[in-house]
Amino acid sequence: MNPMHRDLRLIRVGRRHGIRGPWVLRGVDLVIAPGTLTRIEGANGSGKSTLLRLLARLDAPSEGRISGRPRTAYVPERFPSALPFTAAGYLTHLGTVHGLGREAAARAADTWLERFGASAYAGTPMARLSKGSSQKVAVAQALLADPELLVLDEAWTGLDAVARAELERAVAERTAAGGAVVFVDHDPRRLAGAPDAAYAVIDGGLERRTGPPSAPAAGPVTVVTVRGAPGGRLPPDAVRIAVSAVETAPGSHRLAVPASHSDILLRTLLTARPPWHVVRVDPPFPDPLSADSGSRP
């Protein structure tokens, strides 16, 4: 995937419903750069979904302007599941809309259905899918063609634990490959510690959250030992996810990461350019202190 050609910028953007309707957003300035992960927060009804629809170019601003046109995929808060397709047929159709040949689109559909544990429903009509299965299709359609900008509006809602973890891995893949991801999620622990920036929609405006990114939730910690070129820098996403990162020798690092985030860390390291060699993955320790103590072989 080619990275975004340039930043996506919202410049003094406002959005209202109707000519004389109330302003939902006003005076919003925002820059989404390639390879970044951005979290959007705010109370229910504050305008988060409106902002995401503007980023996805589904709505036009009532005032201000938006510059930059990355190839964008969007997962809405409510997915219209009553469509005249089977799950695989819908994904194949969307793949062709995104510019894939039909065979490539069908292969991509099979791959993403398998990754989200939905292969058994490939031939099921969309209207007959459960809410959870429908949501897997909604997420899969956004990932089919390696979007340059991925916009996720409560995309984890309705997914089972395995699919939620798979979506987190897919997000890490997108940013590691140079794409940008913007997401809203009701769970404050979602991708905790990973976003490059977080913003809150308050009274129709956008405020950047100050201070360091939220730390991942406490719990068991996995230790990953990796090796790269001497002097090489760990991917920023890997450093953000980790509880600690120590260079044990030139080019060798030991990272402690919450066990729940270990797959994301590994995917980030393996999809980096150049990739890092994973030397060893130790099973979870009970807490970060024992992980950093160096007492284990």
C-alpha positions in Angstrom: 0.0 0.0 0.0 1.3 3.5 -0.8 1.2 5.9 2.1 -1.2 8.8 2.0 0.2 11.4 -0.4 -0.2 14.2 2.2 -1.9 15.0 5.4 -5.7 15.1 5.6 -6.6 18.5 7.0 -9.8 20.0 8.4 -9.5 23.8 8.4 -12.1 25.8 10.4 -14.7 23.2 9.6 -18.3 23.4 10.7 -21.3 21.2 10.1 -24.9 21.9 10.7 -28.1 20.1 9.7 -30.1 22.2 7.3 -29.7 25.8 6.3 -30.9 27.1 9.7 -30.3 24.1 11.8 -28.1 24.1 15.0 -24.4 23.8 14.6 -23.1 20.3 15.4 -19.4 21.2 14.9 -17.8 24.6 14.3 -14.3 25.9 14.0 -12.7 22.5 13.9 -9.0 22.3 12.9 -7.5 18.8 12.6 -4.5 17.2 10.9 -4.4 13.4 10.2 -0.9 12.4 9.1 0.1 9.1 7.4 1.0 6.3 9.8 -0.8 7.8 12.8 -3.5 6.5 15.1 -6.0 9.1 16.4 -8.7 8.6 19.1 -11.8 10.8 19.1 -13.7 11.1 22.5 -16.8 12.9 23.6 -20.2 12.5 25.2 -23.1 10.8 23.4 -24.5 13.2 20.9 -21.5 15.5 21.0 -20.8 15.2 17.3 -18.2 12.4 17.2 -19.9 10.5 14.4 -20.5 13.7 12.5 -16.7 14.4 12.6 -15.9 10.9 11.4 -18.3 11.2 8.5 -16.6 14.4 7.5 -13.2 12.7 7.7 -14.6 9.9 5.5 -15.9 12.5 3.0 -19.4 11.1 3.4 -20.7 14.6 4.5 -19.5 17.9 3.2 -18.7 20.7 5.7 -21.2 23.5 6.0 -18.3 25.9 6.4 -14.5 25.6 6.2 -12.7 23.2 4.0 -11.1 19.8 3.9 -7.9 19.1 2.0 -6.3 15.8 1.1 -8.0 12.8 -0.5 -6.6 9.6 0.9 -8.3 6.3 -0.2 -10.7 5.9 2.7 -12.7 3.1 4.2 -15.3 3.6 6.9 -17.1 1.4 9.4 -20.3 3.2 10.6 -21.8 3.0 14.0 -24.9 1.3 12.5 -24.2 -1.0 9.6 -27.1 -1.6 7.1 -27.2 -5.4 7.2 -30.4 -6.0 5.2 -28.6 -6.0 1.9 -29.4 -8.3 -1.1 -26.0 -10.2 -0.9 -24.4 -13.1 0.9 -21.6 -12.1 3.2 -18.9 -13.2 0.7 -20.9 -11.7 -2.2 -21.1 -8.4 -0.5 -17.4 -8.3 0.3 -16.5 -9.3 -3.2 -18.7 -6.6 -4.6 -17.2 -4.0 -2.3 -13.7 -5.1 -3.3 -14.5 -4.4 -6.9 -15.9 -1.0 -6.0 -12.5 -0.3 -4.2 -10.7 -1.2 -7.5 -9.8 -4.8 -7.0 -10.3 -7.3 -9.8 -13.1 -9.8 -9.1 -10.8 -12.7 -8.3 -8.6 -10.6 -6.1 -11.7 -9.2 -4.4 -13.0 -12.7 -3.8 -9.7 -13.8 -2.3 -9.6 -10.8 0.0 -13.2 -11.5 1.1 -12.2 -15.1 2.0 -9.1 -13.9 3.9 -10.9 -11.3 6.0 -13.9 -13.6 6.7 -11.4 -16.2 8.0 -9.4 -13.7 10.1 -12.6 -12.6 11.8 -13.9 -16.1 12.3 -16.8 -15.7 9.9 -15.9 -18.1 7.1 -18.8 -20.3 8.1 -21.2 -17.5 7.2 -19.7 -16.7 3.8 -22.7 -18.0 1.9 -25.3 -16.7 4.4 -27.6 -13.8 3.2 -26.7 -10.6 4.9 -30.3 -10.2 6.2 -30.0 -13.4 8.1 -26.7 -12.7 9.9 -26.7 -12.0 13.7 -25.6 -8.6 14.8 -22.1 -9.8 15.7 -21.6 -11.6 12.4 -22.9 -8.6 10.5 -20.4 -6.4 12.3 -17.6 -8.7 11.3 -18.6 -8.2 7.7 -18.8 -4.4 8.3 -15.3 -4.4 9.5 -14.0 -6.7 6.8 -15.4 -4.5 4.0 -13.3 -1.6 5.3 -10.1 -3.6 5.3 -10.4 -5.3 1.9 -8.3 -2.9 -0.2 -5.6 -1.6 2.2 -7.1 1.8 2.8 -4.9 4.8 3.3 -7.3 6.2 5.9 -9.4 3.8 8.0 -12.3 5.5 10.0 -13.9 3.4 12.7 -17.0 4.5 14.5 -17.6 2.1 17.5 -16.4 -0.7 15.2 -15.6 -3.1 18.1 -19.2 -3.0 19.4 -20.9 -6.4 18.8 -17.7 -8.3 18.1 -16.6 -11.3 20.1 -13.3 -11.3 22.0 -11.3 -13.0 19.2 -12.7 -10.6 16.5 -12.0 -7.6 18.7 -8.3 -8.6 19.1 -8.1 -9.3 15.3 -9.4 -5.7 14.6 -6.7 -4.3 17.0 -4.1 -6.3 15.0 -5.5 -4.9 11.7 -5.3 -1.4 13.1 -1.6 -2.0 14.0 -1.0 -3.3 10.5 -2.6 -0.2 8.8 -0.5 2.3 10.8 2.7 0.2 10.4 2.1 0.2 6.6 1.8 4.0 6.5 -1.9 4.3 6.7 -3.8 6.5 9.1 -6.6 5.2 11.5 -9.1 7.4 13.3 -11.4 5.7 15.8 -14.2 6.2 18.3 -14.9 3.6 21.0 -16.9 3.7 24.2 -14.2 1.6 26.0 -11.4 3.9 27.3 -9.1 0.8 27.4 -9.4 0.2 23.7 -5.9 0.5 22.2 -4.8 2.2 25.4 -1.3 3.6 25.1 -1.2 3.3 21.3 -2.8 6.5 19.9 -0.5 9.2 18.6 -3.2 11.8 19.6 -6.5 11.9 21.3 -9.2 14.7 20.8 -12.4 15.4 22.6 -15.5 16.9 20.9 -16.8 19.4 23.4 -19.5 22.0 22.8 -19.1 21.6 19.0 -15.4 22.2 19.1 -12.4 19.9 19.1 -9.9 19.9 22.0 -6.7 18.0 22.1 -6.1 15.8 25.1 -2.9 16.9 26.8 -0.4 14.8 28.6 1.1 11.5 27.8 -1.0 8.8 26.1 -3.0 6.6 28.5 -1.0 3.6 29.8 -2.2 0.1 28.9 -4.3 -1.5 31.6 -2.4 -3.3 34.3 -2.2 -7.1 34.3 0.0 -10.0 33.1 3.0 -8.9 31.1 4.7 -10.7 28.2 8.4 -10.1 27.5 9.5 -10.0 23.8 13.2 -10.0 22.8 13.9 -8.7 19.4 17.0 -8.0 17.2 17.5 -5.5 14.4 20.4 -3.6 12.9 22.7 -1.9 15.4 21.5 1.6 16.0 18.1 0.9 14.5 15.1 2.5 16.2 12.2 0.6 17.4 8.9 1.4 15.6 7.1 4.2 17.5 3.9 2.1 17.7 5.9 -0.6 19.5 7.4 1.8 22.0 3.9 3.2 22.8 2.4 -0.2 23.4 5.2 -1.4 25.6 5.3 -1.0 29.4 9.1 -0.8 29.1 11.7 -1.1 26.3 15.4 -1.8 27.2 18.3 -2.1 24.7 20.2 -5.0 26.0 23.0 -5.0 23.4 23.6 -3.0 20.1 20.5 -3.8 18.0 18.9 -6.0 20.6 15.9 -4.9 22.7 13.7 -6.4 25.4 10.2 -5.1 25.5 7.6 -5.8 28.2 4.0 -5.5 27.0 0.6 -6.2 28.5 -0.3 -9.8 27.6 -3.5 -8.6 26.0 -1.4 -6.4 23.6 1.3 -8.9 22.8 -0.1 -9.9 19.4 -0.3 -6.2 18.4 3.3 -5.6 19.4 4.5 -8.7 17.4 2.6 -7.6 14.3 3.9 -4.1 14.6 7.5 -5.4 14.8 7.1 -7.9 12.0 5.4 -5.5 9.6 8.0 -2.7 10.2 10.3 -1.8 7.3 12.8 -3.4 7.8 11.1 -6.0 10.0 12.6 -6.9 13.4 13.6 -10.4 14.2 11.7 -11.9 17.1 14.3 -13.8 19.1 12.1 -14.9 22.0 8.7 -14.5 23.5 8.4 -15.3 27.2 5.1 -16.3 28.8 3.2 -13.7 30.8 4.7 -12.5 34.1 2.3 -11.5 36.9 3.3 -7.9 36.9 5.6 -5.4 35.1 8.1 -5.3 37.9 9.0 -9.0 37.6 9.2 -8.5 33.8 11.8 -5.8 34.1 13.8 -7.4 36.9 15.9 -9.5 34.5 15.7 -12.4 37.0 14.4 -14.8 34.5 16.7 -16.5 32.0 
